[in-house]
Amino acid sequence: MPTDRERVLLLAARQHGVVGRQQLIEVGIDRRAAWRLTKEATLVAECGYYRLAGHDLTAESRLWASVISSGGVLSHQTAARRLGAEIKTRSIHVTVTFPSHPKAPPSVTVHRSRRLPDRHISTEPGGLPRTTAPRTFVDLAAASSGLTDNQLIACLDAWIANECLTLPWLSWFLEVEARELNGRTRALMLVGRVAGTAVESVAERDLARLLVRAGLEPFETQHRIRRSGTLVGRVDFAWPAEQVALELDGYRFHSGPGVFAADRQRGNEIEMAGWRLLRTTPIDVRRNPTRVVKAVKEVLDLQRSVHQADHPSR
């Protein structure tokens, strides 16, 4: 039969060196036994949890300590980062249910919610609980988060690109699950704003914003081009009336000889379908936005003049 120390070590190994008081009780270690383990220099009592003696807290350890000490789940900015969003935060955010008043470390921001059912919680492969992507988005949409609309849309784009969220799932959540949540109204407005501009990456969202600011609307996103009834390909941005297409070539998705050759062949077929194809990169969008806009405007003007010459009565 394992000793108290062995049971603690086994439990702590799964949680990056930290354990909770209730967890110790659940594995048969009462308060007296836990006190003895601290005296034996196996455990160190912290604010709302224990850590293994001699174990330095890592970033993952601190997340576990926050969840254990508060009895809550990772949420808000912390959950957003775990889902792949690039959001800066100085503290670890957790959500607990009313009327909880947990004793958490000073580095933890505790949010209290009257509604946090199990279906709003997801367990990561390592065991950490956090809010689901749609619940996280609604929580961040609340004014108390301090995030701008652009930051929230960037989160949405990142999660869609990472395939951890879809617009249909988020729309369903807002309609069915989020009626009592503070961020619902703003979240609905933001989803309505992006729904008509379907993009597949944060870089595409940045380019869409650039085109809107430059007055290059209306344009379509993820437009399908056909030649003699056969699908040639789908382009990131398109102006169908002028037959102008714009592709955003990121290295991640367009690298490698096979992909490069296939992209060029598809580009040739788009041109043969009567379209003018422009290409840009995320680096150009960030560093040379004026050049990107200028190229699109010139080609649009050229195509319009060509169409007008071909159809003077129109």
C-alpha positions in Angstrom: 0.0 0.0 0.0 1.5 3.4 -1.0 2.6 5.7 1.8 1.2 9.2 2.2 4.3 10.7 0.7 4.0 8.4 -2.4 0.4 9.3 -2.9 1.2 13.0 -2.7 4.1 12.6 -5.2 1.8 10.7 -7.6 -0.9 13.4 -7.4 1.5 16.3 -7.7 3.2 14.7 -10.7 0.0 15.1 -12.7 -0.4 18.7 -11.6 3.1 20.1 -12.1 4.0 20.0 -8.4 0.9 21.4 -6.7 -2.0 19.8 -4.9 -5.1 21.0 -3.1 -6.3 20.4 0.4 -9.5 18.7 -0.8 -7.6 16.5 -3.2 -5.4 15.3 -0.3 -8.5 14.3 1.6 -9.9 12.5 -1.4 -6.7 10.3 -1.6 -6.9 9.5 2.1 -4.6 12.2 3.6 -6.4 14.2 6.3 -5.3 17.5 7.8 -3.1 15.9 10.4 -1.3 13.8 7.8 -0.9 16.9 5.6 0.5 18.9 8.5 3.0 16.0 9.1 4.1 16.1 5.5 4.8 19.8 5.8 7.0 19.1 8.9 8.8 16.4 7.0 9.6 18.9 4.2 7.5 17.0 1.6 4.9 19.8 1.2 4.9 23.6 1.6 1.6 25.2 2.5 0.8 28.1 0.2 -2.3 30.4 -0.2 -5.1 27.8 -0.8 -2.9 25.0 -2.0 0.3 23.0 -1.3 3.4 22.6 -3.5 6.2 20.1 -3.3 9.1 21.2 -1.3 12.0 22.2 -3.5 9.7 22.5 -6.5 9.9 25.9 -8.3 6.6 27.1 -9.7 6.5 27.1 -13.5 3.9 28.8 -15.6 1.9 25.6 -15.7 2.2 25.1 -12.0 0.8 28.6 -11.4 -2.2 27.8 -13.5 -2.8 24.6 -11.5 -2.4 26.6 -8.3 -4.9 29.1 -9.4 -7.5 26.5 -10.3 -7.0 24.5 -7.1 -6.9 27.4 -4.7 -10.0 29.1 -6.2 -12.0 26.0 -7.0 -12.8 27.6 -10.4 -11.8 27.2 -14.0 -9.4 29.1 -16.3 -11.4 31.8 -18.1 -11.3 35.2 -19.8 -7.8 36.3 -21.0 -6.1 33.2 -19.6 -8.5 30.8 -21.4 -8.2 32.9 -24.6 -4.4 32.5 -24.5 -4.8 28.7 -24.0 -7.0 28.6 -27.0 -4.4 30.4 -29.2 -5.2 34.1 -29.0 -2.4 36.6 -28.6 -3.6 38.5 -25.6 -1.4 40.0 -22.9 -2.4 39.6 -19.3 -0.6 40.2 -16.1 -2.7 37.9 -13.9 -4.3 34.5 -14.2 -8.1 34.7 -14.7 -10.5 32.1 -13.2 -14.2 32.0 -12.9 -16.1 30.6 -9.9 -19.8 30.4 -9.3 -21.8 32.4 -6.7 -21.7 32.5 -3.8 -18.0 31.3 -3.7 -15.4 33.5 -2.0 -12.2 31.6 -2.7 -8.9 32.2 -1.1 -6.7 32.7 -4.1 -3.1 34.0 -4.6 -2.7 37.7 -5.3 -1.7 37.0 -8.9 -5.2 35.5 -9.6 -8.2 37.6 -10.8 -11.4 35.9 -9.7 -14.6 36.4 -11.7 -17.9 35.3 -10.2 -20.7 34.1 -12.3 -24.2 32.9 -11.5 -24.2 30.7 -14.6 -21.3 28.3 -15.2 -22.7 24.8 -16.2 -20.5 21.9 -17.0 -21.2 22.3 -20.7 -19.5 25.7 -20.6 -16.3 24.0 -19.4 -13.7 22.0 -21.3 -10.9 19.9 -19.8 -7.6 20.2 -21.6 -5.5 17.1 -22.3 -3.3 17.8 -19.3 -6.3 18.0 -17.0 -6.7 21.8 -16.6 -10.3 23.0 -16.8 -11.1 26.1 -18.7 -14.1 27.8 -20.3 -15.1 26.7 -23.8 -14.2 28.9 -26.8 -17.8 30.4 -27.1 -18.1 31.0 -23.4 -14.7 32.6 -23.3 -15.6 34.9 -26.2 -18.8 36.1 -24.5 -16.9 36.6 -21.2 -14.3 38.7 -23.0 -17.1 40.7 -24.7 -18.2 42.1 -21.4 -17.1 45.6 -20.8 -15.1 44.6 -17.7 -12.6 42.7 -19.8 -11.2 46.0 -21.2 -10.7 44.5 -24.7 -11.3 46.5 -27.9 -13.5 45.3 -30.7 -10.5 44.6 -32.8 -8.9 42.5 -30.1 -12.0 40.4 -29.8 -12.3 40.0 -33.5 -8.6 38.9 -33.6 -9.4 36.3 -31.0 -12.3 35.1 -33.1 -10.2 34.8 -36.2 -7.4 33.0 -34.3 -9.8 30.4 -32.9 -11.5 29.8 -36.2 -8.1 29.3 -37.9 -7.1 26.9 -35.1 -10.4 25.0 -35.6 -11.4 25.3 -31.9 -14.4 27.5 -32.8 -16.9 27.9 -35.7 -19.3 30.8 -36.3 -22.3 28.4 -36.3 -21.3 27.0 -32.9 -20.8 30.6 -31.5 -24.1 31.8 -33.0 -25.9 28.8 -31.4 -24.2 29.5 -28.1 -25.3 33.1 -28.2 -28.8 32.3 -29.0 -29.3 29.3 -26.6 -26.7 29.4 -23.8 -25.7 33.1 -23.3 -28.9 34.9 -22.6 -27.9 35.6 -19.0 -24.3 36.5 -19.6 -23.1 40.1 -19.6 -21.2 40.1 -22.8 -23.9 38.7 -25.0 -25.1 41.9 -26.6 -21.7 43.0 -27.7 -20.7 39.5 -28.8 -23.8 39.4 -31.0 -22.9 42.7 -32.6 -19.3 41.5 -33.3 -20.5 38.2 -34.8 -22.8 40.1 -37.0 -20.0 42.3 -38.2 -17.7 39.4 -39.1 -20.3 37.0 -40.5 -20.4 38.7 -43.8 -16.6 38.7 -44.2 -15.6 35.1 -43.9 -11.9 34.8 -43.3 -9.6 32.0 -42.4 -6.8 33.7 -40.5 -5.9 36.7 -38.5 -3.8 38.0 -41.4 -6.8 37.8 -43.7 -8.8 39.8 -41.2 -6.1 42.5 -41.1 -6.2 42.7 -44.9 -10.0 42.9 -44.9 -9.7 45.9 -42.5 -7.1 47.5 -44.7 -9.3 47.2 -47.8 -12.3 48.6 -46.0 -10.3 51.6 -44.7 -9.1 52.2 -48.3 -12.6 52.3 -49.6 -12.2 49.2 -51.7 -15.6 47.8 -50.9 -17.6 45.9 -51.9 -15.5 42.8 -52.2 -16.2 39.1 -51.5 -14.2 36.7 -49.4 -13.6 33.1 -50.1 -15.0 33.6 -53.6 -15.2 30.5 -55.9 -14.0 31.0 -59.5 -15.3 28.8 -62.3 -14.2 28.3 -65.9 -16.7 26.7 -68.3 -18.7 25.6 -65.3 -15.8 23.8 -63.6 -14.4 25.1 -60.3 -11.0 26.5 -60.8 -10.3 27.6 -57.2 -11.3 29.7 -54.3 -9.6 33.1 -53.8 -9.3 35.1 -50.5 -10.7 38.3 -51.9 -12.5 39.1 -55.1 -14.2 41.8 -57.0 -16.4 39.8 -59.4 -17.7 42.7 -61.5 -14.1 43.7 -62.4 -12.8 40.0 -62.3 -10.0 40.9 -59.9 -8.8 38.5 -57.3 -6.4 39.0 -54.4 -4.6 36.2 -52.6 -2.8 36.4 -49.3 0.1 34.0 -49.4 1.3 33.0 -45.9 4.5 31.0 -45.7 2.9 28.4 -43.4 0.2 27.4 -45.9 2.1 28.0 -49.2 5.5 26.6 -48.5 7.0 23.5 -50.0 7.6 22.6 -53.7 4.4 20.7 -54.1 2.2 23.4 -52.7 4.1 26.1 -54.5 3.6 24.3 -57.9 -0.1 23.7 -57.2 -0.6 27.3 -56.3 1.0 28.5 -59.5 -1.0 26.1 -61.6 -4.2 27.3 -59.9 -3.1 30.9 -60.5 -2.7 30.2 -64.2 -6.1 28.7 -64.4 -7.7 31.7 -62.7 -6.0 34.0 -65.2 -7.2 31.8 -68.1 -10.7 32.2 -66.7 -10.4 35.9 -67.5 -9.4 37.1 -64.0 -6.6 39.4 -62.9 -4.8 37.8 -60.0 -2.9 39.8 -57.4 -0.8 38.3 -54.6 0.4 39.8 -51.3 1.8 38.5 -48.0 1.1 39.2 -44.3 4.4 41.0 -44.1 3.4 43.4 -46.9 0.0 44.1 -45.3 1.8 45.1 -42.0 4.8 46.9 -43.4 3.7 48.2 -46.8 -0.1 48.7 -46.6 0.0 51.7 -49.0 1.7 49.6 -51.6 -0.9 46.9 -51.3 -3.8 49.3 -51.6 -2.2 51.1 -54.6 -1.8 47.8 -56.5 -5.4 46.8 -55.9 -6.7 50.2 -56.9 -4.7 50.4 -60.1 -5.8 46.9 -61.3 -9.4 47.7 -60.4 -9.3 50.9 -62.4 -7.6 49.1 -65.3 -10.2 46.4 -65.4 -13.0 48.9 -65.2 -11.6 50.8 -68.2 -11.2 47.6 -70.2 -14.8 46.5 -69.4 -16.0 50.0 -70.4 -14.1 49.8 -73.7 -15.5 46.4 -74.4 -19.1 47.5 -73.6 -19.3 51.2 -74.4 -23.1 51.3 -74.1 -23.1 50.2 -70.5 
